[in-house]
Amino acid sequence: MLKVAIIGLGDISTIHIDAIENNNEATLVAVCDVEKSLGKKAKHANFYMDYKEMIAQESLDCVHICLPHYLHREVTEYCVKNNVHVFLEKPLARIPEEGISIVEVEKEFPQSKICVCLQNRFNETVEKLLEIVASEKYGKVKGVKGLVTWFRPKEYYDAKPWRGSMKYAGGGVMINQSIHTLDLMQLVGGHVKSIRGSIDTLVDYGYEVEDTATAHIQFENGATGLFFATVTYASNSSIEFQVLLDKAKLTIKDSILTISSNTDKKVRLIEDQKLPGSKFYYGASHAKLIKQFYQAIIKDTEDYVHAHEAQTSLEMIGAIRHSSEIKKEIQMEAYQ
């Protein structure tokens, strides 16, 4: 039985707590947060206000890190160096340079695994889409489109001001709401050759981070990508993810994967499991990835989302931001 702890008891921690408590190979023995009142989220776990004290006092196998972005590197590296496996909420880090630091630690301390929570890779629709793309039954990938049109009110940032700060968050809509979409785009499209991007703040809440971003992506295999994300829409609309193949088009919308070709009408293939409640847009695949990571710890395998894999989407965000600043296309090899 794995002994597990959580550092950071904000909104996303509830999903982690549920996943741990419903996994018969792990037990939640401790939680940590600077806000004492949040300890009630996990009544049967020991509560700490200092994660270093928790690691010293508890005999832990794995720690889930659910902290603001600016703390990801510091806490992840401390856990790894103290022989504790890490399940890290996205993003990998605040900026690409911090991500590289975590990747280097991952290499230096291979006995401590780092899994980054890019759980949308494990949505049923995405797994089926990747299977079809890999089969090449309908030809090669020609284009990839990712659209995110969500809503975040001023109160979202007021409640936790770090979300609106470049210093603490590292960005807005790209790193907070649509990094999963960028991750899937590179997963399908392959190695990114170049990016031309633009970011803006369309709604003035008085915070620094962007609320809207667009990008044109060139992949090394010749495919192109279109990315658009905003949190200025009226509600959290369905993400649309589409892959154009030589002989067919795959589309994920409203959590349903469909396929259409020149000769066939649109066919429904599979639907994602839904997460109940108001946070439905998180998806229901946290538990699947957590289970896979626990198995990797128990069996000592490499079957999980490594830090170096999560670094790619972080570098894409950095490139989009840089491109917007200089108003030029960014060659990813030079940028990296």
Summary of the structure (lengths in Angstrom):
residues: 336
radius of gyration: 19.8
end to end distance: 40.2
largest distance: 64.0
contacts: 1139
relative contact order: 0.16
helix: 40%
strand: 26%
